[in-house]
Amino acid sequence: MKALSFGLAAFVLFALAAAPARADTGSIANCVASYQAHFSPGLTLSNSQQTFTTTGGVLNCLGVLEGNLITGPGTINQIDGQIWGSCAAGNGSSTLVLAIPTSGPKYRARIPVTFSYVAGQGVKFGGPPLFGPYTFAQVPVAGTCLPGDPITESDVVGEFVLET
């Protein structure tokens, strides 16, 4: 478990360092998200249709949104999640639901995204205010993907940039 925690921490540090830099003075926020994904009926070695939701989403962002300074951690979750794939690889879609406290009104957004993943790492793409890709890594916490033991939950950490 120590190696897993170190690996996730290293990913987060790498993701923050790799965030795209912007030269303009618009409202930009670099964000790191962590949450738990729940898959139904569960990812197996065979490709299949899955639904998923997320819970416990914590969103840590630095920057400015809509001209207001971000003042603390927000929330992130995904709704309407659909996957076609297996434990090894797949693709799908969902809607990101964000709420971030700022020095002005709380920033809220619903962002439809599509994604692909291979071996627990992936990338999501969506329209504004998502700027560039949303990279993520996931680690199973319930299930092994061995026959009779589908993956039904994963811890996920990801990085993205918002531009408003």
ChimeraX attribute file (.defattr): number of C-alpha atoms within 10 A of each C-alpha:
attribute: neighborCount
match mode: 1-to-1
recipient: residues
	/A:1	6
	/A:2	6
	/A:3	8
	/A:4	10
	/A:5	10
	/A:6	11
	/A:7	12
	/A:8	19
	/A:9	13
	/A:10	11
	/A:11	17
	/A:12	20
	/A:13	13
	/A:14	12
	/A:15	21
	/A:16	16
	/A:17	10
	/A:18	11
	/A:19	18
	/A:20	13
	/A:21	10
	/A:22	10
	/A:23	5
	/A:24	7
	/A:25	7
	/A:26	13
	/A:27	16
	/A:28	23
	/A:29	22
	/A:30	20
	/A:31	21
	/A:32	23
	/A:33	22
	/A:34	25
	/A:35	21
	/A:36	21
	/A:37	23
	/A:38	20
	/A:39	21
	/A:40	16
	/A:41	14
	/A:42	21
	/A:43	28
	/A:44	21
	/A:45	15
	/A:46	13
	/A:47	15
	/A:48	15
	/A:49	16
	/A:50	18
	/A:51	19
	/A:52	20
	/A:53	18
	/A:54	22
	/A:55	15
	/A:56	12
	/A:57	19
	/A:58	20
	/A:59	22
	/A:60	19
	/A:61	24
	/A:62	16
	/A:63	18
	/A:64	21
	/A:65	24
	/A:66	15
	/A:67	14
	/A:68	16
	/A:69	17
	/A:70	22
	/A:71	17
	/A:72	13
	/A:73	18
	/A:74	21
	/A:75	19
	/A:76	23
	/A:77	23
	/A:78	22
	/A:79	17
	/A:80	13
	/A:81	20
	/A:82	19
	/A:83	23
	/A:84	16
	/A:85	21
	/A:86	23
	/A:87	22
	/A:88	16
	/A:89	19
	/A:90	19
	/A:91	17
	/A:92	18
	/A:93	22
	/A:94	22
	/A:95	19
	/A:96	18
	/A:97	16
	/A:98	19
	/A:99	17
	/A:100	21
	/A:101	19
	/A:102	20
	/A:103	14
	/A:104	13
	/A:105	10
	/A:106	15
	/A:107	16
	/A:108	14
	/A:109	15
	/A:110	16
	/A:111	17
	/A:112	19
	/A:113	19
	/A:114	17
	/A:115	19
	/A:116	18
	/A:117	21
	/A:118	15
	/A:119	13
	/A:120	16
	/A:121	17
	/A:122	19
	/A:123	19
	/A:124	22
	/A:125	19
	/A:126	19
	/A:127	12
	/A:128	14
	/A:129	15
	/A:130	20
	/A:131	18
	/A:132	17
	/A:133	18
	/A:134	23
	/A:135	20
	/A:136	23
	/A:137	21
	/A:138	21
	/A:139	18
	/A:140	18
	/A:141	13
	/A:142	16
	/A:143	17
	/A:144	15
	/A:145	19
	/A:146	12
	/A:147	10
	/A:148	9
	/A:149	13
	/A:150	21
	/A:151	24
	/A:152	20
	/A:153	22
	/A:154	20
	/A:155	17
	/A:156	20
	/A:157	24
	/A:158	24
	/A:159	26
	/A:160	25
	/A:161	22
	/A:162	19
	/A:163	18
	/A:164	14
